[in-house]
Amino acid sequence: MGGKRAAKLFVALHLVCVLVPLAVVAVWAFTSSWPWPELLPQTFSDRGIVELFVTSRDLGEVLAVSVGISLAVAALSTVVAAMAARALVSYRFFGKELFRFSTVLPFLIPATVFAMGVQVVFIHAGLANTVFGVVLAHTIVALPYAITIMSEVTAAAGEKLEQQARVSGAGPVRALFEVQIPLLLPGLLSAASLSYITSFSQYFLTLLVGGGTVKTFALVMFPYLASGDRTIASAYGVLFMAVTLGVFFLFELLLKRFASAKTEYFTD
Amino acid sequence: MSLRGRKIKGALAPYALIAPTVVLVLVFIYGVVNGVLQGFGIMPFLGKTEFTLQYYLEAFGRADFTASLGFSLYISAVSSALAVVGGIVLSAALTRLSASRALQAVGISIPLMTAHTLVVLFVVSLFAGTGLVPRALYALGLIDGIGAFPSVVGDPSGWGIVLVYLWKEIPFVAFCTIAIMANVSDRYGEAALTLGASALRSFFSVTLPLCKGALVKAFLIVFAFSFGSYEVPFLLGPTLPKAIPVLAYLEFQNPDILNRSYAMAINGIMVLICTVLAIVYFIVLQRERRR
């Protein structure tokens, strides 16, 4: 079988490229001195961690606000996208192609342009510097990803089982919650997970819409990345990865749990 | 409910389903258009309502703008082309190995989850003057000293910026194609092989054409993203030329409010370029659906 060795080599190389930087940053977070040209750090310290959790007192609040905003964005964009996907997959309606085109726009027109343009509008609407404004802006940016995923999953799932349930006497609400949603669950979770990530790492949009009043983790972390203090920057980096990975595994766990329950249900 | 009532309800259902998306997309378009209008000098909140092309002309007359536009287009073209090539190889390699979910999580999901700003930190930790790579090269005797490695921050070639985008977007392109590739390999892979086609040939004649649409879409997304993103070129880019979004934000922040119009003219040019990309994306999407 040709190419297997090359494939192995490439994947191994790729994994090194992904994991080595993570490891280096994790080491830097606990390093106090690493003079040139040493290959290993010379002394370690907890300065980065102390700075993170003690000196910057509002870290807990920042994290809570960030995770809260991103979870809200994940929920909102997934539900909205699932509805849009259903319309795109199962219905014919006037203006459908125009609608489809418009959902693609936030993919391709940069968030920076949107952010600078919408700032005045949000100020006049009283949405600037509010958590709600940030959630709204993030949801707009996350939506195209969620709609793409949901359209694929909705088309793949079809409506047969839902219709069968209806014919067998289930009401529309029951058919939706007991048949269609479990069927779409893997898609719903991956749309939510991608929306969460998109929101959690948003810097520029949060800066302009939140005006520095709504402090998210990506916002607080940024000045440290621009400064030269690598220990503190790395400590922030490690915490960012820990929080994101934590949420990712939560989604994976949910998927495993409910997806396995689903397959028992629907295999015939 | 009467038959007629049900029919009306059925006709209204799709509009009810798309309503929330329409509202969100309208906010997006309103924001973008509002910005673009400011570029034409229309700023009602300042009492200015007269249409002018002055700021656009000013933009194209300024050497720093044209240099920035060239720089951004170059960074995006290089990053997205290399990301597509790398993404194809990664996706094919993972498919070839029937990679487990865990392997895919590390190879694809972790890069997808990592913020671009963090990837900047990765690249700096590895490649800056005192980073790990120059240290290793020095230890191997390949470079002379601390300044001998080309600078990753502020270099006019922007190689640090490209590296950040590749770290993020190669896995993104793989993410966009891996489901199709796995599907193809399940369905046709065996057949092609038993019919005597070499693995490489069946890849180029069967798998790749089937991925074409997904690849064009991924290319456009990566291009538009790297073209319009602020953080990475702000942190790693050269002082001159600045990337377009960095230049636009600099003018946007200028206390002289007239510079805001200039910033918005720059944004308007970005919108124009990206709208072309969006139309191409949509055409590809339509073709895929017809198949």
Boltz contact constraints between the chains, C-beta under 6 A:
constraints:
  - contact:
      token1: [A, 2]
      token2: [B, 199]
      max_distance: 6.0
  - contact:
      token1: [A, 3]
      token2: [B, 199]
      max_distance: 6.0
  - contact:
      token1: [A, 7]
      token2: [B, 93]
      max_distance: 6.0
  - contact:
      token1: [A, 7]
      token2: [B, 96]
      max_distance: 6.0
  - contact:
      token1: [A, 7]
      token2: [B, 97]
      max_distance: 6.0
  - contact:
      token1: [A, 10]
      token2: [B, 93]
      max_distance: 6.0
  - contact:
      token1: [A, 11]
      token2: [B, 93]
      max_distance: 6.0
  - contact:
      token1: [A, 14]
      token2: [B, 90]
      max_distance: 6.0
  - contact:
      token1: [A, 14]
      token2: [B, 107]
      max_distance: 6.0
  - contact:
      token1: [A, 18]
      token2: [B, 110]
      max_distance: 6.0
  - contact:
      token1: [A, 21]
      token2: [B, 122]
      max_distance: 6.0
  - contact:
      token1: [A, 24]
      token2: [B, 125]
      max_distance: 6.0
  - contact:
      token1: [A, 24]
      token2: [B, 132]
      max_distance: 6.0
  - contact:
      token1: [A, 25]
      token2: [B, 125]
      max_distance: 6.0
  - contact:
      token1: [A, 36]
      token2: [B, 130]
      max_distance: 6.0
  - contact:
      token1: [A, 36]
      token2: [B, 146]
      max_distance: 6.0
  - contact:
      token1: [A, 37]
      token2: [B, 135]
      max_distance: 6.0
  - contact:
      token1: [A, 37]
      token2: [B, 138]
      max_distance: 6.0
  - contact:
      token1: [A, 39]
      token2: [B, 135]
      max_distance: 6.0
  - contact:
      token1: [A, 39]
      token2: [B, 139]
      max_distance: 6.0
  - contact:
      token1: [A, 80]
      token2: [B, 20]
      max_distance: 6.0
  - contact:
      token1: [A, 80]
      token2: [B, 21]
      max_distance: 6.0
  - contact:
      token1: [A, 83]
      token2: [B, 17]
      max_distance: 6.0
  - contact:
      token1: [A, 84]
      token2: [B, 18]
      max_distance: 6.0
  - contact:
      token1: [A, 84]
      token2: [B, 21]
      max_distance: 6.0
  - contact:
      token1: [A, 86]
      token2: [B, 17]
      max_distance: 6.0
  - contact:
      token1: [A, 87]
      token2: [B, 14]
      max_distance: 6.0
  - contact:
      token1: [A, 87]
      token2: [B, 17]
      max_distance: 6.0
  - contact:
      token1: [A, 87]
      token2: [B, 18]
      max_distance: 6.0
  - contact:
      token1: [A, 91]
      token2: [B, 14]
      max_distance: 6.0
  - contact:
      token1: [A, 93]
      token2: [B, 14]
      max_distance: 6.0
  - contact:
      token1: [A, 99]
      token2: [B, 18]
      max_distance: 6.0
  - contact:
      token1: [A, 101]
      token2: [B, 282]
      max_distance: 6.0
  - contact:
      token1: [A, 102]
      token2: [B, 25]
      max_distance: 6.0
  - contact:
      token1: [A, 104]
      token2: [B, 278]
      max_distance: 6.0
  - contact:
      token1: [A, 104]
      token2: [B, 281]
      max_distance: 6.0
  - contact:
      token1: [A, 104]
      token2: [B, 282]
      max_distance: 6.0
  - contact:
      token1: [A, 105]
      token2: [B, 278]
      max_distance: 6.0
  - contact:
      token1: [A, 106]
      token2: [B, 28]
      max_distance: 6.0
  - contact:
      token1: [A, 107]
      token2: [B, 221]
      max_distance: 6.0
  - contact:
      token1: [A, 108]
      token2: [B, 224]
      max_distance: 6.0
  - contact:
      token1: [A, 108]
      token2: [B, 274]
      max_distance: 6.0
  - contact:
      token1: [A, 108]
      token2: [B, 277]
      max_distance: 6.0
  - contact:
      token1: [A, 108]
      token2: [B, 278]
      max_distance: 6.0
  - contact:
      token1: [A, 109]
      token2: [B, 32]
      max_distance: 6.0
  - contact:
      token1: [A, 109]
      token2: [B, 271]
      max_distance: 6.0
  - contact:
      token1: [A, 109]
      token2: [B, 274]
      max_distance: 6.0
  - contact:
      token1: [A, 110]
      token2: [B, 228]
      max_distance: 6.0
  - contact:
      token1: [A, 112]
      token2: [B, 228]
      max_distance: 6.0
  - contact:
      token1: [A, 112]
      token2: [B, 230]
      max_distance: 6.0
  - contact:
      token1: [A, 112]
      token2: [B, 245]
      max_distance: 6.0
  - contact:
      token1: [A, 113]
      token2: [B, 32]
      max_distance: 6.0
  - contact:
      token1: [A, 113]
      token2: [B, 267]
      max_distance: 6.0
  - contact:
      token1: [A, 113]
      token2: [B, 270]
      max_distance: 6.0
  - contact:
      token1: [A, 113]
      token2: [B, 271]
      max_distance: 6.0
  - contact:
      token1: [A, 114]
      token2: [B, 28]
      max_distance: 6.0
  - contact:
      token1: [A, 114]
      token2: [B, 31]
      max_distance: 6.0
  - contact:
      token1: [A, 114]
      token2: [B, 32]
      max_distance: 6.0
  - contact:
      token1: [A, 116]
      token2: [B, 35]
      max_distance: 6.0
  - contact:
      token1: [A, 116]
      token2: [B, 252]
      max_distance: 6.0
  - contact:
      token1: [A, 117]
      token2: [B, 31]
      max_distance: 6.0
  - contact:
      token1: [A, 117]
      token2: [B, 32]
      max_distance: 6.0
  - contact:
      token1: [A, 117]
      token2: [B, 34]
      max_distance: 6.0
  - contact:
      token1: [A, 117]
      token2: [B, 35]
      max_distance: 6.0
  - contact:
      token1: [A, 118]
      token2: [B, 31]
      max_distance: 6.0
  - contact:
      token1: [A, 120]
      token2: [B, 45]
      max_distance: 6.0
  - contact:
      token1: [A, 121]
      token2: [B, 31]
      max_distance: 6.0
  - contact:
      token1: [A, 121]
      token2: [B, 34]
      max_distance: 6.0
  - contact:
      token1: [A, 140]
      token2: [B, 24]
      max_distance: 6.0
  - contact:
      token1: [A, 140]
      token2: [B, 28]
      max_distance: 6.0
  - contact:
      token1: [A, 143]
      token2: [B, 24]
      max_distance: 6.0
  - contact:
      token1: [A, 197]
      token2: [B, 113]
      max_distance: 6.0
  - contact:
      token1: [A, 201]
      token2: [B, 115]
      max_distance: 6.0
  - contact:
      token1: [A, 203]
      token2: [B, 231]
      max_distance: 6.0
  - contact:
      token1: [A, 204]
      token2: [B, 230]
      max_distance: 6.0
  - contact:
      token1: [A, 218]
      token2: [B, 115]
      max_distance: 6.0
  - contact:
      token1: [A, 222]
      token2: [B, 117]
      max_distance: 6.0
  - contact:
      token1: [A, 225]
      token2: [B, 117]
      max_distance: 6.0
  - contact:
      token1: [A, 225]
      token2: [B, 121]
      max_distance: 6.0
  - contact:
      token1: [A, 226]
      token2: [B, 235]
      max_distance: 6.0
  - contact:
      token1: [A, 233]
      token2: [B, 121]
      max_distance: 6.0
  - contact:
      token1: [A, 237]
      token2: [B, 118]
      max_distance: 6.0
  - contact:
      token1: [A, 237]
      token2: [B, 121]
      max_distance: 6.0
  - contact:
      token1: [A, 240]
      token2: [B, 118]
      max_distance: 6.0
  - contact:
      token1: [A, 244]
      token2: [B, 113]
      max_distance: 6.0
  - contact:
      token1: [A, 248]
      token2: [B, 113]
      max_distance: 6.0
